[in-house]
């Protein structure tokens, strides 16, 4: 018994203020605690406290802790002696036990699950903390199922002479409360009904305190909204109205980026490449997203991507998205890609998307392969695949994170059909696999560390793998450029398997203005060309400068790989201006 009580005494002393530490002064009080209980040897603890008030306070808390643990007959006696000494005598006596705790008028739905019921069994020690935990679970169920004013009390309490306790639970549910229409008190033009669905506070559904609490985290992961204060709740006419002070953020984006690259066709000249990005978010205040991206990667290459997303399709919790992508790689091949996906917000920081994708690749200049004796590395194919993408974000700011985690994992699998090109000799296809199963896996994990108000570091790991018996160059992942491994031309690398790590310290001079240094270290494999494994390395720095009209960016990078030395002649300069509105 004493061995159980002594940790209680020691724990309270530590919580009280690190009593007994080396910081005790010469004028402190020395408190000796004597612990006794029925059928147990006495124990003793000695502690130093700063003054007599601390002695009285600790004595009261120690006695309360015994009551809390079910020693309802515990007694104490505190005595002071000269030279700042005090003795505390704690007589715990015998611990009370349960006879029975009946459910009373408790309904089945009021407890989370049978494994968490927590009802004490007969002769189990009576502890107030366990009883309180049980009551808190019941209250939590009520608060999250439309009964925020539920009350729980003990009824018919009986304490027998053998120190066993019998009681029952009594529940007063109070009025049933439902959510009313969400009220936006800030300057946001977001539709209340849409935001209510986004935060799962739909009018007519049972009030849930848990959903109100989760709204704060949910708003942190909506890039076009900023919470400017604390939510407020009012209850009237059996309805709960939630007031959210949210303002719109400038998230609509218009980008124009210019890159200066060495011209690979004309010596000693530079090639100007371009990119245009248009992104419209929360169109008409209903969460609709539209985007368009165009790039000119080289003198004869360009790509185009358009995408749209409609949230809460037909009033459900599902989002519908469509996208189309087009890539022309000089005069070698042409790729098209069409994707349809259905998404669902699993939690405030987790999003799950199921997709179906149709990909097509076609040769452009067939004449170069007219005398080929084997199937070339580039071929015509049709690939239909299905899969899922899981995204999560737990950062301090979804637009400009300085601390937290972000990432995604994407898995796709499907059937690929090889299409015979009439411009190639038919015998090249005789031994080729016509229909094969192909899978791919991609992922990204980002970690932001905030060291102080001005300094943070971004760590990012990207990886991907692709497998098929009939892989071609126009199948593979494309890497290189400003958004992957810097220091190289856009889409410089072909890879069937890759991984690269980014370390990027940032020094902030404003909310969205900072200087940066970076290093990108990668591993690339190309099973189509049979090249040796590459270990590209990129180093550089730059800045991002917030202006009244948008964000100006400048990045200077040096890259080294098997086909490119790390010299100034191969350096890459990227700069542009992102207009937000």
C-alpha positions in Angstrom: 0.0 0.0 0.0 2.7 2.5 0.9 4.6 1.7 -2.2 1.6 2.8 -4.2 1.0 6.0 -2.2 4.6 7.3 -2.2 4.6 8.0 -6.0 1.5 10.1 -5.4 3.4 12.2 -2.9 6.5 12.6 -5.0 4.4 13.4 -8.1 2.6 16.2 -6.4 5.8 17.7 -5.1 7.3 17.7 -8.6 4.3 19.3 -10.1 4.2 21.9 -7.3 7.5 23.4 -8.3 10.5 21.0 -8.5 10.7 20.8 -4.8 13.9 19.3 -3.4 16.0 20.7 -6.3 19.4 22.2 -6.0 17.9 25.7 -6.1 16.5 25.4 -2.6 17.7 28.3 -0.5 19.0 28.3 3.1 15.8 29.8 4.4 13.5 27.2 2.8 11.3 24.8 4.8 12.1 21.2 5.1 8.9 19.1 5.0 9.0 15.5 6.1 6.0 13.5 4.9 5.1 10.3 6.9 2.8 7.9 5.0 0.8 5.2 6.7 -2.0 2.9 5.7 -3.8 -0.1 7.1 -1.8 -3.4 6.9 1.3 -1.7 5.5 4.7 -0.5 6.8 5.0 3.3 7.2 7.0 5.3 4.7 8.8 8.7 4.7 9.7 11.4 2.1 11.7 14.6 2.7 11.4 17.7 0.5 12.5 21.3 0.5 9.8 24.0 -0.1 10.4 27.8 -0.4 8.1 29.0 2.4 5.3 28.1 4.9 2.6 28.9 2.3 4.0 26.3 0.0 4.0 23.8 2.9 0.3 24.4 3.5 -0.6 24.3 -0.2 1.3 21.0 -0.8 -0.3 19.4 2.3 -3.7 20.2 1.1 -3.0 18.8 -2.4 -1.5 15.6 -1.1 -4.6 15.0 1.0 -6.8 15.7 -2.0 -4.8 13.3 -4.1 -5.6 10.5 -1.6 -9.3 11.3 -1.8 -9.0 11.4 -5.6 -7.6 7.8 -5.5 -10.4 6.5 -3.3 -8.9 6.9 0.2 -12.1 8.6 1.4 -11.2 8.2 5.1 -7.7 9.7 4.8 -6.6 12.1 7.6 -3.6 14.5 7.8 -1.8 16.3 10.5 0.7 19.1 9.9 3.1 20.3 12.6 5.8 23.0 12.5 9.0 22.9 14.5 11.9 25.3 15.0 14.6 25.8 12.4 12.0 25.8 9.6 11.0 22.1 9.8 7.6 20.7 9.3 6.1 17.2 9.6 3.1 16.0 7.6 1.4 12.8 8.8 -0.8 11.2 6.2 -3.0 8.3 7.3 -4.5 6.8 4.1 -6.4 4.1 5.9 -8.2 1.7 3.5 -9.0 2.3 -0.1 -12.7 2.1 -1.1 -13.9 -0.3 -3.8 -16.8 -0.5 -6.2 -19.8 -2.6 -5.5 -21.6 -1.6 -8.7 -22.0 1.4 -11.0 -25.3 0.9 -12.9 -26.0 2.6 -16.3 -29.2 4.2 -15.0 -30.9 6.0 -17.9 -27.8 6.0 -20.1 -28.6 5.2 -23.7 -26.5 2.9 -25.8 -25.3 5.7 -28.3 -23.9 7.8 -25.4 -20.7 5.7 -25.2 -18.2 5.5 -28.1 -17.7 1.7 -28.2 -17.8 -1.3 -25.9 -14.0 -1.3 -25.7 -14.1 2.2 -24.2 -17.0 2.0 -21.9 -14.9 2.0 -18.8 -17.5 0.9 -16.3 -15.8 -0.4 -13.1 -16.3 -4.0 -12.1 -17.1 -5.2 -8.6 -14.2 -4.9 -6.0 -12.2 -2.7 -8.4 -10.6 0.3 -6.5 -12.8 3.3 -6.4 -11.0 6.2 -8.1 -12.5 9.6 -8.9 -10.2 10.1 -11.9 -11.6 6.9 -13.6 -15.2 8.0 -12.9 -14.5 11.4 -14.3 -13.0 9.9 -17.4 -16.1 7.9 -17.9 -18.4 10.9 -17.5 -16.2 13.0 -19.9 -16.7 10.3 -22.5 -20.4 10.4 -22.1 -20.4 14.2 -22.3 -18.2 14.2 -25.4 -20.6 11.8 -27.1 -23.5 14.2 -26.3 -21.6 17.3 -27.4 -20.8 15.6 -30.8 -24.3 14.2 -31.4 -26.5 17.2 -30.9 -26.7 17.5 -27.1 -24.1 20.2 -26.1 -26.0 20.9 -22.8 -26.0 17.3 -21.6 -25.5 16.8 -17.8 -24.3 13.6 -16.1 -24.5 13.0 -12.4 -24.4 10.1 -9.9 -27.7 8.9 -8.6 -28.6 6.7 -5.6 -25.1 6.7 -4.1 -24.7 4.2 -1.3 -21.5 3.6 0.8 -21.5 0.4 2.8 -19.8 -0.3 6.0 -17.3 -2.5 4.2 -16.1 0.5 2.2 -17.8 -0.5 -1.0 -19.6 2.1 -3.2 -22.8 1.6 -5.2 -24.2 4.2 -7.5 -26.0 4.8 -10.8 -25.6 7.3 -13.6 -28.3 9.8 -14.4 -28.3 11.7 -17.7 -30.1 14.9 -18.5 -29.8 15.3 -22.3 -31.1 18.8 -22.6 -32.5 20.1 -26.0 -31.4 18.6 -29.3 -29.4 21.2 -31.2 -28.7 21.3 -35.0 -26.4 23.4 -37.0 -27.8 26.5 -38.5 -26.4 28.2 -41.6 -22.7 29.2 -41.2 -22.1 32.9 -40.8 -19.0 34.5 -42.4 -18.1 37.7 -40.5 -15.0 38.6 -42.5 -14.7 40.0 -46.0 -14.6 36.7 -47.7 -17.0 36.2 -50.7 -17.1 32.5 -50.1 -20.6 31.0 -50.1 -21.7 30.0 -46.6 -23.3 26.8 -47.7 -20.1 25.7 -49.5 -17.9 26.5 -46.5 -20.3 24.7 -44.2 -20.0 21.6 -46.3 -16.2 22.0 -46.5 -16.0 22.1 -42.7 -18.8 19.5 -42.3 -21.1 21.9 -40.5 -24.1 21.5 -42.7 -27.4 23.1 -41.7 -29.8 20.6 -40.2 -27.1 18.1 -39.1 -26.6 17.5 -35.3 -24.4 20.0 -33.6 -20.9 18.7 -32.9 -18.3 20.5 -30.8 -15.6 18.3 -32.4 -16.4 19.6 -35.8 -16.3 23.2 -34.6 -12.8 22.5 -33.1 -11.7 20.9 -36.3 -12.8 23.9 -38.3 -9.7 25.7 -37.2 -7.5 23.0 -38.6 -9.6 22.8 -41.7 -9.4 26.5 -42.4 -5.6 26.3 -42.2 -5.6 23.9 -45.1 -7.8 26.1 -47.4 -5.3 28.2 -49.3 -7.8 30.9 -50.3 -9.0 31.7 -46.8 -7.4 33.2 -43.7 -8.9 33.0 -40.2 -8.7 36.4 -38.6 -10.0 35.5 -35.1 -11.7 32.9 -33.0 -14.9 31.3 -34.1 -18.0 32.2 -32.0 -21.2 30.1 -31.4 -24.7 31.2 -30.5 -27.5 28.9 -29.5 -31.1 29.9 -30.1 -34.3 28.2 -31.2 -32.6 24.8 -30.8 -30.1 25.8 -33.5 -26.4 26.6 -33.3 -25.0 29.4 -35.5 -21.2 29.4 -36.0 -19.6 32.7 -36.8 -16.3 32.6 -38.6 -14.2 35.7 -39.1 -12.5 34.7 -42.4 -11.0 36.9 -45.1 -10.1 36.1 -48.7 -6.4 35.6 -49.6 -4.9 36.5 -52.9 -4.6 33.0 -54.3 -5.6 33.5 -58.0 -2.3 33.3 -59.9 -1.1 34.6 -63.2 2.5 33.6 -63.9 4.9 34.5 -66.6 8.4 33.0 -66.4 11.4 33.5 -68.7 14.3 31.2 -68.8 17.7 31.8 -70.4 19.3 28.5 -71.6 22.3 27.7 -73.8 21.1 27.1 -77.3 21.9 23.5 -78.2 21.3 24.0 -81.9 23.1 27.4 -82.5 26.5 27.6 -80.7 27.3 30.5 -78.5 23.8 31.7 -78.4 21.0 31.7 -75.8 17.6 30.3 -76.1 14.7 32.1 -74.5 12.0 29.7 -73.1 8.7 30.6 -71.7 5.9 29.5 -69.4 2.4 30.8 -68.7 0.4 29.8 -65.7 -3.2 30.7 -64.9 -4.9 29.4 -61.7 -8.3 30.5 -60.6 -9.4 29.3 -57.1 -12.7 29.4 -55.3 -14.5 30.7 -58.4 -17.9 32.3 -57.6 -17.2 31.5 -53.9 -18.1 27.8 -54.4 -14.6 26.2 -54.2 -14.3 25.7 -58.0 -10.7 25.5 -59.3 -9.5 26.1 -62.9 -5.9 26.1 -64.1 -4.0 26.4 -67.4 -0.3 25.8 -67.8 1.8 26.2 -71.0 5.5 25.8 -71.4 8.0 26.1 -74.2 10.8 23.8 -73.1 13.1 24.1 -76.0 13.1 25.3 -79.6 10.8 22.5 -80.8 9.2 21.3 -77.6 6.2 22.5 -75.6 3.5 21.2 -73.3 0.0 22.2 -72.2 -2.1 21.3 -69.2 -5.6 22.3 -68.3 -7.6 21.2 -65.3 -10.9 21.9 -63.5 -12.4 20.7 -60.3 -16.1 20.9 -59.1 -16.5 20.3 -55.3 -19.4 18.6 -53.6 -20.9 17.1 -56.8 -24.7 17.1 -56.6 -24.7 18.1 -53.0 -22.5 15.1 -51.9 -19.1 15.1 -50.2 -17.4 14.1 -53.4 -15.3 16.4 -55.7 -15.1 15.8 -59.4 -12.0 16.7 -61.3 -10.9 16.7 -65.0 -7.5 17.3 -66.6 -5.9 17.2 -70.0 -2.2 17.2 -70.7 -0.3 17.5 -74.0 3.5 17.1 -74.5 5.4 17.6 -77.7 9.0 16.5 -77.4 10.9 18.2 -80.3 10.3 16.0 -83.4 10.4 12.7 -81.5 7.1 12.0 -79.9 3.7 13.4 -78.9 2.0 12.4 -75.6 -1.6 13.1 -74.5 -3.2 12.4 -71.2 -6.8 12.6 -70.0 -7.7 12.1 -66.3 -10.9 12.0 -64.4 -10.8 11.8 -60.6 -13.2 11.7 -57.7 -11.9 13.1 -54.4 -13.0 13.0 -50.8 -11.9 15.0 -47.7 -11.1 12.2 -45.3 -10.0 14.6 -42.5 -9.2 18.3 -42.1 -5.6 17.6 -43.3 -6.1 14.5 -45.4 -7.5 14.2 -48.9 -8.1 11.0 -50.9 -8.5 10.9 -54.6 -9.4 8.0 -56.9 -8.6 8.4 -60.6 -8.9 6.9 -64.0 -6.4 8.0 -66.6 -6.0 7.4 -70.4 -2.6 8.0 -71.8 -1.5 7.9 -75.5 2.0 8.2 -77.0 2.8 8.5 -80.8 5.9 8.7 -82.8 6.4 11.9 -84.9 9.4 11.4 -87.1 9.1 7.8 -88.2 11.7 8.1 -91.1 14.6 8.0 -88.7 13.6 4.4 -87.8 12.9 3.1 -91.3 16.0 0.9 -91.3 15.8 -0.2 -87.7 16.4 -3.8 -86.9 14.8 -3.7 -83.4 11.9 -1.9 -81.9 13.0 1.7 -81.1 13.1 3.2 -77.6 10.1 5.4 -78.5 6.9 3.8 -79.7 3.1 4.2 -80.1 1.1 3.0 -77.2 -2.3 3.3 -75.4 -2.3 3.0 -71.6 -5.4 3.0 -69.4 -4.7 3.0 -65.7 -6.5 3.5 -62.4 -5.3 4.3 -58.9 -5.4 6.6 -55.9 -3.6 9.6 -54.5 -3.4 10.4 -50.8 -2.5 13.9 -49.8 -1.8 15.3 -46.3 -0.8 18.7 -45.0 0.0 19.8 -41.5 1.8 23.1 -41.9 1.5 26.5 -40.3 0.6 28.2 -43.6 -0.6 26.3 -46.6 0.7 28.9 -49.0 4.0 29.8 -47.3 4.9 27.1 -44.8 7.7 27.5 -42.3 7.0 24.6 -40.1 5.1 21.3 -40.3 4.7 18.3 -42.7 3.3 18.0 -46.2 3.3 15.2 -48.8 1.4 12.9 -51.1 1.5 9.3 -52.3 0.2 8.2 -55.7 -0.2 4.6 -57.0 -1.5 3.7 -60.5 -1.8 0.4 -62.3 -3.4 -0.6 -65.6 -3.0 -2.3 -69.0 -0.8 -0.9 -71.8 -1.3 -1.8 -75.4 1.4 -1.5 -78.0 0.2 0.1 -81.3 1.9 -0.9 -84.5 3.1 2.0 -86.5 2.6 1.6 -90.2 5.7 3.6 -90.9 7.9 0.9 -89.2 8.8 -2.5 -90.6 6.1 -5.0 -89.3 8.8 -7.6 -88.3 9.9 -5.2 -85.5 6.6 -6.1 -83.6 6.8 -9.9 -84.0 8.5 -10.6 -80.7 7.2 -7.6 -78.8 4.7 -7.8 -76.0 1.5 -6.4 -77.3 -0.5 -6.1 -74.0 1.2 -5.8 -70.7 0.5 -4.7 -67.1 2.2 -1.5 -66.0 2.3 0.1 -62.6 3.9 3.3 -61.2 4.4 4.8 -57.7 5.2 8.4 -56.8 5.6 10.2 -53.5 6.7 13.4 -51.9 7.5 14.2 -48.3 8.3 17.7 -47.1 9.4 18.8 -43.6 9.7 22.5 -42.6 11.7 23.5 -39.6 11.3 27.0 -38.2 14.4 28.0 -36.2 13.3 31.5 -35.4 11.2 34.4 -36.7 13.4 34.8 -39.8 15.0 31.5 -40.5 13.5 28.2 -41.6 14.7 25.1 -43.6 12.8 23.0 -46.1 13.7 19.3 -46.4 12.0 17.5 -49.3 12.2 13.9 -50.5 10.7 12.9 -53.9 10.7 9.4 -55.3 9.0 7.4 -58.0 9.2 3.9 -59.6 7.7 2.5 -62.8 7.7 -1.1 -64.1 6.6 -2.8 -67.3 8.0 -5.4 -69.6 7.7 -2.9 -72.5 8.8 0.5 -71.3 9.6 3.2 -73.7 11.2 6.7 -73.4 7.8 8.4 -73.9 6.5 6.4 -70.9 9.1 7.6 -68.4 9.0 10.2 -65.7 10.5 13.6 -66.7 12.7 15.5 -64.3 14.8 18.5 -64.2 14.0 22.2 -64.1 12.8 24.8 -61.6 10.2 22.5 -60.0 12.3 19.3 -59.6 16.1 19.0 -59.9 17.3 22.6 -60.6 20.4 23.4 -62.6 19.1 21.5 -65.7 16.8 22.2 -68.6 13.1 21.5 -68.0 12.4 17.7 -68.4 16.1 17.1 -69.0 16.1 13.6 -67.5 14.2 10.5 -68.4 13.8 8.1 -65.4 12.0 4.8 -64.7 13.1 5.1 -61.1 14.2 8.2 -59.2 14.8 9.7 -55.8 16.1 13.1 -54.9 16.6 15.1 -51.7 16.3 18.9 -51.4 17.7 21.0 -48.6 16.7 24.6 -48.8 17.5 27.1 -46.0 15.4 30.3 -46.2 15.9 33.7 -44.6 12.7 35.7 -44.5 12.6 39.4 -44.8 8.8 39.6 -45.0 5.7 37.3 -44.9 6.4 36.0 -48.4 9.9 37.5 -49.1 13.0 35.5 -48.5 16.5 34.6 -49.7 17.3 31.0 -50.3 20.1 28.6 -50.8 19.5 25.0 -52.0 21.1 21.7 -52.9 19.3 19.0 -54.9 20.9 15.5 -54.7 19.3 12.7 -56.7 19.5 9.2 -58.0 18.1 8.3 -61.5 17.7 5.1 -63.4 16.6 4.6 -67.0 15.9 1.0 -67.8 14.9 1.8 -71.4 18.2 3.2 -72.5 20.3 1.0 -70.3 22.3 3.9 -68.9 24.3 3.7 -65.8 22.7 5.0 -62.6 23.1 8.7 -62.4 23.7 10.9 -59.3 22.8 14.4 -60.3 23.8 17.3 -58.0 22.5 20.9 -58.1 23.6 23.9 -56.1 22.4 27.5 -56.1 20.5 30.3 -54.5 17.9 33.0 -55.2 15.2 35.1 -53.8 11.5 35.5 -53.7 10.3 39.1 -53.3 6.7 40.1 -52.4 5.5 43.2 -54.1 2.1 45.0 -54.2 1.2 43.3 -57.4 2.6 39.8 -56.9 5.7 37.7 -56.3 9.0 38.2 -58.1 11.3 35.2 -58.2 15.0 34.7 -59.2 16.9 31.5 -59.0 20.5 30.8 -60.2 21.6 27.2 -60.3 24.5 25.0 -61.3 24.0 21.3 -62.1 26.2 18.3 -62.5 25.3 15.0 -64.1 26.8 12.4 -66.5 26.0 14.6 -69.5 26.6 18.0 -67.9 29.6 19.3 -66.0 29.2 21.8 -63.2 30.5 24.9 -64.9 29.2 28.5 -65.3 28.7 27.8 -69.0 25.9 25.3 -68.1 24.4 27.5 -65.4 20.6 28.1 -65.3 18.9 31.4 -64.6 15.2 31.4 -63.9 13.3 34.6 -63.1 9.7 35.6 -63.3 6.7 37.4 -61.8 3.7 35.9 -60.3 0.7 38.2 -60.2 -1.9 37.3 -57.5 -5.4 38.7 -57.4 
